[in-house]
Amino acid sequence: MAKEKTANVMSVFERYLSVWVALCIVAGVLIGQLLPIIPDTLSRFEYANVSLPVAVLIWIMIYPMMLKIDFASVVQAGRKPKGLVITLVMNWLVKPFSMFFFAWFFLQVVFEPILGAETAQQYVVGAVLLGAAPCTAMVFVWSHLTNGDAGYTLIQVAINNLVLLFAYTPIVMLLLRLGNVFVPLDTVLLSVGLFIVLPLFAAWLSRRIAIQRKGREWFEQRFIPAAGRLPTIGLLLTLILLFSFQGEVILNNTLHIVLIAIPLVIQTFFIFGIAYAWAKLWGVNHEVAAPAGLIGASNFFELAVAVAISLFGLQSGAALATVVGVLVEVPVMLILVKIANKTRRYFPCAPSEVMGSPFSAETAVSES
């Protein structure tokens, strides 16, 4: 009876996830304004422009997703190349250029009388830095919420990271014609280590020990569902922390933030729509199709913010535009997750989807 009551409480909590997200955003801003010592203290724990407290919370979100990975299935990912093709084409041949177009059109054409020419140009730079950096960490959360193929998502992210090391700088230089744009290699390597290598190793070790000692049935029916509560908690705490860091920026630049957000939101829906429709036409299973669309729609905002600050300074328009990317990321991606879950029936199902998943990911967002 107690177990059923706990499940019902979690169900209600997850159904109204969007409400909790909004409350956490407000809470984060209020903490930044009323208790600035908290974000000031936490912001000191940083290395290579990566916030270590945020990294820990993202790790908490990713770890349960990694637990779902059957490492034997990762080897088979290369035999299903369609999802990888969609991811690579959208992230590197479409996304940076469509971001540049939407940012240029709205910020330097439509909104320039409000923003001013120089400010609008700086915002376009920040948007391009975002658009050229596909998601590394948070995509595991979005994949988890859509019951995505954990092993395949890992392969998609890993290949993206390899391409990013070589393609990010040339693409940004091509679009912005900036000769001094560079990728902070230490930021990329630290992010890969914190957001992929460490949680992957911890999940592999946990999986191995748990199955050896308790058996596969206990691991899949007890351990994974218990760990499945962590991503939502980690997501909400991450929002509070991020918005406590950026509260002053939000309050001082409200109109500009709204204007910057418009092309970023349009870009996000545009990329997801193309990738998701492409996967549908290609007959890709939903557990691969959903992450393929969400990877392109989401951004590696840690890298974009780091590059913007390194090149143009913390108070620059470029840095502000990348911060707006952080602001719109979670609410918009939750909408896309809901769309992906609502349209699941239109895609072929993999055997694991027919049997069901130990996570109630679809429930988590179906009514949010």
VEXDREN-2710 file (C-alpha; in Angstrom, 1 decimal):
% VEXDREN-2710
k/r/px/py/pz
1/MET/0.0/0.0/0.0
2/ALA/2.8/2.4/0.9
3/LYS/4.6/1.5/-2.4
4/GLU/1.4/2.3/-4.4
5/LYS/1.0/5.6/-2.5
6/THR/4.6/6.6/-3.4
7/ALA/4.0/5.7/-7.0
8/ASN/0.9/7.9/-7.1
9/VAL/2.8/10.8/-5.6
10/MET/5.5/10.5/-8.2
11/SER/2.9/10.3/-10.9
12/VAL/1.3/13.5/-9.9
13/PHE/4.7/15.1/-9.5
14/GLU/5.8/14.1/-13.0
15/ARG/2.5/15.0/-14.7
16/TYR/2.9/18.6/-13.7
17/LEU/6.5/18.8/-14.5
18/SER/6.1/22.0/-16.6
19/VAL/4.6/23.7/-13.5
20/TRP/7.5/22.7/-11.3
21/VAL/9.9/23.9/-14.0
22/ALA/8.2/27.3/-14.0
23/LEU/8.3/27.5/-10.2
24/CYS/12.0/26.5/-10.2
25/ILE/12.8/29.3/-12.6
26/VAL/11.1/31.8/-10.4
27/ALA/12.8/30.3/-7.3
28/GLY/16.2/30.5/-9.0
29/VAL/15.8/34.2/-9.9
30/LEU/14.5/35.0/-6.4
31/ILE/17.5/33.3/-4.8
32/GLY/19.9/35.2/-7.0
33/GLN/18.3/38.5/-5.9
34/LEU/17.5/37.8/-2.3
35/LEU/20.3/35.5/-1.3
36/PRO/23.2/36.4/-3.7
37/ILE/25.7/34.8/-1.5
38/ILE/24.5/31.3/-2.6
39/PRO/25.2/31.7/-6.4
40/ASP/28.3/33.8/-5.7
41/THR/29.7/31.0/-3.6
42/LEU/28.8/28.2/-5.9
43/SER/30.0/30.1/-9.0
44/ARG/33.5/30.0/-7.6
45/PHE/33.6/26.2/-8.1
46/GLU/34.4/26.3/-11.8
47/TYR/37.0/24.9/-14.0
48/ALA/37.6/25.5/-17.7
49/ASN/34.4/27.6/-17.7
50/VAL/32.3/24.6/-16.6
51/SER/30.4/25.0/-13.3
52/LEU/31.2/22.0/-11.2
53/PRO/27.9/22.2/-9.1
54/VAL/25.9/22.2/-12.4
55/ALA/28.0/19.4/-13.6
56/VAL/27.2/17.3/-10.6
57/LEU/23.4/17.9/-11.1
58/ILE/23.6/17.0/-14.8
59/TRP/25.5/13.9/-13.8
60/ILE/22.6/13.0/-11.5
61/MET/20.3/13.4/-14.5
62/ILE/22.4/11.3/-16.8
63/TYR/23.4/8.4/-14.6
64/PRO/19.9/6.7/-14.6
65/MET/19.9/7.0/-18.5
66/MET/23.3/5.3/-18.6
67/LEU/22.0/2.4/-16.4
68/LYS/19.6/1.5/-19.2
69/ILE/22.4/0.8/-21.6
70/ASP/22.9/-2.8/-22.5
71/PHE/26.6/-2.4/-23.5
72/ALA/26.3/-5.4/-25.8
73/SER/23.7/-3.5/-27.9
74/VAL/26.1/-0.5/-28.3
75/VAL/28.2/-2.6/-30.7
76/GLN/25.1/-3.1/-32.8
77/ALA/24.5/0.6/-33.3
78/GLY/26.7/0.8/-36.4
79/ARG/24.4/-1.7/-38.1
80/LYS/21.5/0.9/-37.8
81/PRO/23.1/3.9/-39.5
82/LYS/19.9/5.9/-40.3
83/GLY/19.7/7.6/-37.0
84/LEU/23.4/8.5/-37.1
85/VAL/23.0/10.0/-40.6
86/ILE/20.1/12.1/-39.5
87/THR/22.0/13.4/-36.5
88/LEU/25.1/14.2/-38.3
89/VAL/23.5/15.9/-41.3
90/MET/21.1/18.0/-39.2
91/ASN/23.8/19.0/-36.6
92/TRP/26.5/20.0/-39.0
93/LEU/25.0/20.7/-42.5
94/VAL/21.7/22.3/-41.5
95/LYS/21.5/23.5/-37.9
96/PRO/24.4/26.1/-37.9
97/PHE/23.2/27.7/-41.1
98/SER/19.5/27.8/-40.2
99/MET/20.4/29.3/-36.9
100/PHE/22.4/32.0/-38.7
101/PHE/19.5/32.7/-41.0
102/PHE/16.8/33.0/-38.3
103/ALA/19.1/35.1/-36.0
104/TRP/20.0/37.4/-38.8
105/PHE/16.5/37.8/-40.1
106/PHE/14.8/38.5/-36.7
107/LEU/17.6/40.3/-34.9
108/GLN/19.3/42.3/-37.7
109/VAL/16.3/42.9/-39.9
110/VAL/13.0/42.7/-37.9
111/PHE/14.2/43.9/-34.5
112/GLU/17.1/46.1/-35.4
113/PRO/15.2/49.3/-34.9
114/ILE/14.6/48.3/-31.3
115/LEU/18.0/46.7/-30.6
116/GLY/20.3/48.9/-32.6
117/ALA/22.7/47.7/-35.3
118/GLU/25.7/46.9/-33.1
119/THR/23.8/45.2/-30.4
120/ALA/21.8/43.1/-32.9
121/GLN/25.0/42.0/-34.5
122/GLN/26.4/40.8/-31.2
123/TYR/23.3/38.8/-30.5
124/VAL/23.6/37.1/-33.9
125/VAL/27.1/36.1/-33.0
126/GLY/25.9/34.5/-29.7
127/ALA/23.1/32.7/-31.6
128/VAL/25.6/31.2/-34.1
129/LEU/27.8/30.1/-31.2
130/LEU/24.8/28.2/-29.9
131/GLY/23.7/26.8/-33.2
132/ALA/27.1/25.3/-34.0
133/ALA/27.3/23.4/-30.7
134/PRO/25.0/20.4/-30.6
135/CYS/23.9/19.0/-27.3
136/THR/26.3/16.8/-25.2
137/ALA/24.8/16.3/-21.8
138/MET/21.1/17.2/-21.6
139/VAL/20.2/15.0/-24.6
140/PHE/20.5/12.0/-22.3
141/VAL/17.6/13.5/-20.3
142/TRP/15.5/14.2/-23.3
143/SER/16.2/10.7/-24.6
144/HIS/15.3/9.2/-21.2
145/LEU/11.9/11.1/-21.2
146/THR/11.0/9.7/-24.6
147/ASN/12.1/6.1/-23.8
148/GLY/14.9/6.5/-26.3
149/ASP/17.5/3.8/-27.0
150/ALA/20.1/4.5/-24.4
151/GLY/22.9/2.7/-26.2
152/TYR/22.2/4.4/-29.5
153/THR/21.9/7.8/-27.9
154/LEU/25.4/7.3/-26.4
155/ILE/26.8/6.5/-29.9
156/GLN/25.1/9.6/-31.4
157/VAL/26.5/11.9/-28.7
158/ALA/30.0/10.4/-28.8
159/ILE/30.2/10.8/-32.6
160/ASN/28.9/14.4/-32.3
161/ASN/31.7/15.2/-29.8
162/LEU/34.3/13.9/-32.2
163/VAL/33.0/16.0/-35.0
164/LEU/32.7/19.0/-32.8
165/LEU/36.4/19.0/-32.0
166/PHE/37.2/19.5/-35.7
167/ALA/34.1/21.3/-37.2
168/TYR/33.0/23.8/-34.6
169/THR/35.7/26.5/-35.2
170/PRO/35.6/26.3/-39.1
171/ILE/31.8/26.6/-39.1
172/VAL/31.7/29.5/-36.7
173/MET/34.5/31.3/-38.6
174/LEU/32.7/30.7/-41.9
175/LEU/29.4/32.1/-40.6
176/LEU/30.9/35.1/-38.7
177/ARG/34.1/35.6/-40.5
178/LEU/36.0/35.9/-37.2
179/GLY/39.6/35.0/-37.5
180/ASN/40.1/34.6/-33.7
181/VAL/37.3/32.2/-32.8
182/PHE/38.6/29.1/-31.1
183/VAL/37.2/26.1/-29.2
184/PRO/38.3/25.9/-25.6
185/LEU/39.6/22.4/-25.8
186/ASP/39.8/22.0/-22.0
187/THR/36.1/22.9/-21.8
188/VAL/35.2/20.3/-24.4
189/LEU/37.4/17.6/-22.8
190/LEU/36.1/18.3/-19.3
191/SER/32.5/18.3/-20.4
192/VAL/33.0/14.9/-22.2
193/GLY/34.6/13.5/-19.1
194/LEU/32.0/14.8/-16.6
195/PHE/28.9/14.2/-18.7
196/ILE/29.8/11.0/-20.6
197/VAL/32.8/9.1/-19.3
198/LEU/32.2/9.3/-15.6
199/PRO/28.5/8.6/-15.5
200/LEU/29.0/5.9/-18.2
201/PHE/31.7/4.1/-16.1
202/ALA/29.6/4.5/-12.9
203/ALA/26.5/3.0/-14.6
204/TRP/28.5/0.1/-16.1
205/LEU/30.0/-0.7/-12.7
206/SER/26.6/-0.4/-11.0
207/ARG/24.9/-2.6/-13.6
208/ARG/27.6/-5.2/-13.4
209/ILE/27.7/-5.4/-9.6
210/ALA/23.9/-5.3/-9.1
211/ILE/23.2/-8.1/-11.7
212/GLN/26.0/-10.2/-10.2
213/ARG/24.7/-9.9/-6.6
214/LYS/20.9/-9.5/-7.0
215/GLY/20.2/-10.8/-10.5
216/ARG/18.9/-9.1/-13.7
217/GLU/15.3/-9.2/-12.6
218/TRP/16.0/-7.2/-9.4
219/PHE/18.1/-4.8/-11.3
220/GLU/15.5/-4.1/-14.0
221/GLN/12.4/-4.1/-11.8
222/ARG/13.7/-2.5/-8.6
223/PHE/17.0/-0.7/-9.0
224/ILE/16.4/1.1/-12.4
225/PRO/12.9/2.4/-11.4
226/ALA/14.3/3.7/-8.1
227/ALA/17.1/5.5/-10.0
228/GLY/14.6/6.7/-12.5
229/ARG/13.4/9.3/-10.1
230/LEU/16.7/11.1/-10.1
231/PRO/16.6/12.8/-13.5
232/THR/13.5/14.9/-12.7
233/ILE/14.9/16.0/-9.3
234/GLY/18.3/16.8/-10.9
235/LEU/16.6/18.8/-13.7
236/LEU/14.6/21.0/-11.2
237/LEU/17.7/21.6/-9.0
238/THR/19.7/22.5/-12.1
239/LEU/17.1/25.0/-13.1
240/ILE/17.2/26.7/-9.7
241/LEU/21.0/26.9/-9.8
242/LEU/21.2/28.2/-13.4
243/PHE/18.6/30.8/-12.9
244/SER/20.1/31.9/-9.6
245/PHE/23.3/32.6/-11.6
246/GLN/21.5/34.5/-14.3
247/GLY/18.8/36.3/-12.3
248/GLU/20.4/39.8/-12.6
249/VAL/20.9/39.4/-16.3
250/ILE/17.2/38.4/-16.8
251/LEU/15.8/41.3/-14.8
252/ASN/18.0/43.9/-16.5
253/ASN/17.5/42.8/-20.1
254/THR/13.9/41.5/-20.1
255/LEU/12.8/42.9/-23.5
256/HIS/16.1/42.0/-25.3
257/ILE/15.8/38.4/-23.8
258/VAL/12.3/38.1/-25.3
259/LEU/13.5/39.3/-28.7
260/ILE/16.5/37.0/-28.7
261/ALA/14.4/34.0/-27.6
262/ILE/12.1/34.3/-30.7
263/PRO/14.6/33.1/-33.3
264/LEU/16.1/30.5/-30.9
265/VAL/12.7/29.0/-30.3
266/ILE/11.8/29.0/-34.0
267/GLN/15.1/27.4/-34.8
268/THR/14.6/24.6/-32.1
269/PHE/11.2/23.6/-33.6
270/PHE/12.5/23.9/-37.1
271/ILE/15.4/21.5/-36.6
272/PHE/13.4/19.0/-34.5
273/GLY/10.6/19.1/-37.1
274/ILE/12.9/18.3/-40.1
275/ALA/14.9/15.6/-38.2
276/TYR/11.8/13.9/-36.8
277/ALA/9.9/14.0/-40.1
278/TRP/12.9/12.6/-41.9
279/ALA/13.1/9.7/-39.4
280/LYS/9.4/9.0/-39.9
281/LEU/9.8/8.9/-43.7
282/TRP/12.9/6.7/-43.4
283/GLY/11.0/4.2/-41.1
284/VAL/13.3/4.7/-38.1
285/ASN/12.1/3.2/-34.8
286/HIS/10.8/5.8/-32.4
287/GLU/13.4/5.0/-29.7
288/VAL/16.0/6.2/-32.2
289/ALA/13.9/8.8/-34.1
290/ALA/13.1/10.8/-31.0
291/PRO/16.7/11.3/-29.7
292/ALA/17.8/12.0/-33.3
293/GLY/15.4/14.9/-33.5
294/LEU/16.1/16.1/-29.9
295/ILE/19.9/16.1/-30.2
296/GLY/19.8/18.6/-33.1
297/ALA/17.2/20.7/-31.4
298/SER/19.1/21.0/-28.1
299/ASN/22.4/22.9/-27.7
300/PHE/25.7/22.5/-25.9
301/PHE/25.1/25.8/-24.1
302/GLU/28.1/25.3/-21.7
303/LEU/30.5/25.5/-24.7
304/ALA/28.7/28.3/-26.3
305/VAL/28.7/30.4/-23.2
306/ALA/32.4/29.7/-22.6
307/VAL/33.4/30.7/-26.1
308/ALA/31.2/33.9/-26.0
309/ILE/32.8/35.0/-22.6
310/SER/36.3/34.1/-23.8
311/LEU/36.0/36.1/-27.0
312/PHE/33.7/39.0/-26.1
313/GLY/33.5/39.2/-22.3
314/LEU/30.9/38.5/-19.7
315/GLN/28.9/41.6/-20.3
316/SER/28.8/41.3/-24.1
317/GLY/25.7/40.9/-26.3
318/ALA/27.1/37.6/-27.6
319/ALA/27.3/36.2/-24.0
320/LEU/23.8/37.4/-23.3
321/ALA/22.5/35.6/-26.4
322/THR/24.1/32.3/-25.2
323/VAL/22.6/32.8/-21.8
324/VAL/19.1/33.1/-23.4
325/GLY/19.8/29.7/-24.9
326/VAL/20.0/28.4/-21.4
327/LEU/16.7/30.1/-20.5
328/VAL/14.7/28.7/-23.4
329/GLU/16.3/25.2/-23.5
330/VAL/14.4/23.3/-20.9
331/PRO/10.8/24.7/-21.4
332/VAL/11.0/24.3/-25.2
333/MET/12.6/20.9/-25.1
334/LEU/9.9/19.6/-22.7
335/ILE/7.4/20.7/-25.3
336/LEU/9.2/18.7/-28.0
337/VAL/9.5/15.7/-25.7
338/LYS/5.7/15.8/-25.2
339/ILE/5.2/16.0/-29.0
340/ALA/7.5/13.0/-29.5
341/ASN/5.6/11.0/-26.9
342/LYS/2.2/11.9/-28.3
343/THR/3.3/10.9/-31.9
344/ARG/5.0/7.6/-30.9
345/ARG/2.2/5.5/-32.4
346/TYR/3.1/6.8/-35.9
347/PHE/6.6/5.3/-35.8
348/PRO/7.7/1.7/-35.9
349/CYS/8.3/0.2/-32.5
350/ALA/11.4/-1.6/-31.4
351/PRO/10.8/-4.8/-29.4
352/SER/11.8/-3.0/-26.1
353/GLU/9.1/-0.5/-26.7
354/VAL/6.4/-3.1/-27.3
355/MET/7.4/-4.8/-24.0
356/GLY/7.5/-1.6/-22.1
357/SER/10.2/0.3/-20.2
358/PRO/11.0/0.3/-16.5
359/PHE/10.8/4.1/-16.7
360/SER/7.4/5.9/-16.8
361/ALA/8.9/8.5/-19.1
362/GLU/5.9/8.9/-21.3
363/THR/3.7/9.4/-18.3
364/ALA/6.2/12.0/-17.0
365/VAL/5.5/14.4/-19.8
366/SER/2.2/13.3/-21.5
367/GLU/0.1/15.5/-19.3
368/SER/2.7/18.2/-18.4
END
